[in-house]
Amino acid sequence: MVRTTLSTLAVLALLATPALATRCPADAAAIEHALTTTSLSDEEKAEVEALKTQGMEQHEAGNHRESEALLAEAMRKLLMAE
């Protein structure tokens, strides 16, 4: 029973990875849009843009978890600015 459950979870994780990979560009686009509609200081805007750029670099390198973490941090900074 435990072996079957672990095997199922492993297969689901492998199948989910490509699905998560497509989320990164959508998140980056949402950040880009928010940058045009949110009032930020020049310093805050530079931080968010740097995080977005780093996130997309990680996405292109195949490091999707790192990419998602960087993009999420950029989104948090945007939300805190509102």
C-alpha atoms as a printed R data frame, in Angstrom:
   type eleno elety resid chain resno      x      y       z
1  ATOM     1    CA   MET     A     1  0.000  0.000   0.000
2  ATOM     2    CA   VAL     A     2  2.728  2.479   0.940
3  ATOM     3    CA   ARG     A     3  4.758  1.550  -2.143
4  ATOM     4    CA   THR     A     4  1.736  2.129  -4.392
5  ATOM     5    CA   THR     A     5  1.031  5.503  -2.801
6  ATOM     6    CA   LEU     A     6  4.637  6.624  -3.151
7  ATOM     7    CA   SER     A     7  4.760  5.453  -6.759
8  ATOM     8    CA   THR     A     8  1.575  7.335  -7.545
9  ATOM     9    CA   LEU     A     9  2.908 10.520  -5.945
10 ATOM    10    CA   ALA     A    10  6.168 10.218  -7.887
11 ATOM    11    CA   VAL     A    11  4.314  9.849 -11.188
12 ATOM    12    CA   LEU     A    12  2.071 12.820 -10.382
13 ATOM    13    CA   ALA     A    13  5.097 14.961  -9.537
14 ATOM    14    CA   LEU     A    14  6.718 14.097 -12.854
15 ATOM    15    CA   LEU     A    15  3.547 14.889 -14.750
16 ATOM    16    CA   ALA     A    16  3.043 18.185 -12.931
17 ATOM    17    CA   THR     A    17  6.489 19.588 -13.747
18 ATOM    18    CA   PRO     A    18  5.690 20.503 -17.379
19 ATOM    19    CA   ALA     A    19  2.410 22.063 -16.285
20 ATOM    20    CA   LEU     A    20  4.184 24.241 -13.751
21 ATOM    21    CA   ALA     A    21  6.730 25.278 -16.371
22 ATOM    22    CA   THR     A    22  4.064 27.144 -18.333
23 ATOM    23    CA   ARG     A    23  3.071 29.187 -15.292
24 ATOM    24    CA   CYS     A    24  6.322 31.165 -15.209
25 ATOM    25    CA   PRO     A    25  5.734 33.217 -18.396
26 ATOM    26    CA   ALA     A    26  2.160 33.957 -17.298
27 ATOM    27    CA   ASP     A    27  3.406 35.173 -13.917
28 ATOM    28    CA   ALA     A    28  6.060 37.329 -15.600
29 ATOM    29    CA   ALA     A    29  3.416 38.859 -17.882
30 ATOM    30    CA   ALA     A    30  1.202 39.620 -14.875
31 ATOM    31    CA   ILE     A    31  4.142 41.281 -13.116
32 ATOM    32    CA   GLU     A    32  4.919 43.330 -16.230
33 ATOM    33    CA   HIS     A    33  1.312 44.491 -16.412
34 ATOM    34    CA   ALA     A    34  1.237 45.332 -12.700
35 ATOM    35    CA   LEU     A    35  4.395 47.403 -13.074
36 ATOM    36    CA   THR     A    36  2.507 49.701 -15.456
37 ATOM    37    CA   THR     A    37 -0.495 50.116 -13.160
38 ATOM    38    CA   THR     A    38  1.084 50.239  -9.681
39 ATOM    39    CA   SER     A    39  2.763 53.249  -8.132
40 ATOM    40    CA   LEU     A    40  6.253 52.242  -7.069
41 ATOM    41    CA   SER     A    41  9.385 54.127  -6.226
42 ATOM    42    CA   ASP     A    42 12.212 53.764  -8.723
43 ATOM    43    CA   GLU     A    43 14.030 51.509  -6.246
44 ATOM    44    CA   GLU     A    44 10.994 49.238  -5.731
45 ATOM    45    CA   LYS     A    45 10.383 49.066  -9.464
46 ATOM    46    CA   ALA     A    46 14.033 48.093 -10.085
47 ATOM    47    CA   GLU     A    47 13.792 45.351  -7.426
48 ATOM    48    CA   VAL     A    48 10.630 43.897  -8.947
49 ATOM    49    CA   GLU     A    49 12.051 44.021 -12.470
50 ATOM    50    CA   ALA     A    50 15.274 42.343 -11.280
51 ATOM    51    CA   LEU     A    51 13.316 39.558  -9.596
52 ATOM    52    CA   LYS     A    52 11.199 39.076 -12.722
53 ATOM    53    CA   THR     A    53 14.307 38.926 -14.911
54 ATOM    54    CA   GLN     A    54 16.031 36.463 -12.587
55 ATOM    55    CA   GLY     A    55 12.861 34.376 -12.451
56 ATOM    56    CA   MET     A    56 12.651 34.130 -16.214
57 ATOM    57    CA   GLU     A    57 16.358 33.289 -16.453
58 ATOM    58    CA   GLN     A    58 15.760 30.411 -14.036
59 ATOM    59    CA   HIS     A    59 12.714 29.348 -16.073
60 ATOM    60    CA   GLU     A    60 14.759 29.247 -19.269
61 ATOM    61    CA   ALA     A    61 17.456 27.249 -17.451
62 ATOM    62    CA   GLY     A    62 14.834 24.691 -16.410
63 ATOM    63    CA   ASN     A    63 14.870 25.615 -12.706
64 ATOM    64    CA   HIS     A    64 11.134 26.087 -12.364
65 ATOM    65    CA   ARG     A    65 10.906 25.973  -8.582
66 ATOM    66    CA   GLU     A    66 13.511 28.710  -8.274
67 ATOM    67    CA   SER     A    67 11.761 30.635 -11.049
68 ATOM    68    CA   GLU     A    68  8.415 30.419  -9.280
69 ATOM    69    CA   ALA     A    69  9.975 31.516  -5.992
70 ATOM    70    CA   LEU     A    70 11.568 34.588  -7.585
71 ATOM    71    CA   LEU     A    71  8.403 35.530  -9.456
72 ATOM    72    CA   ALA     A    72  6.331 35.060  -6.287
73 ATOM    73    CA   GLU     A    73  8.692 37.384  -4.422
74 ATOM    74    CA   ALA     A    74  8.242 39.987  -7.163
75 ATOM    75    CA   MET     A    75  4.464 39.660  -6.838
76 ATOM    76    CA   ARG     A    76  4.642 40.036  -3.051
77 ATOM    77    CA   LYS     A    77  6.607 43.265  -3.468
78 ATOM    78    CA   LEU     A    78  3.963 44.541  -5.877
79 ATOM    79    CA   LEU     A    79  1.147 43.684  -3.485
80 ATOM    80    CA   MET     A    80  2.901 45.359  -0.560
81 ATOM    81    CA   ALA     A    81  3.254 48.530  -2.631
82 ATOM    82    CA   GLU     A    82 -0.475 48.870  -3.207
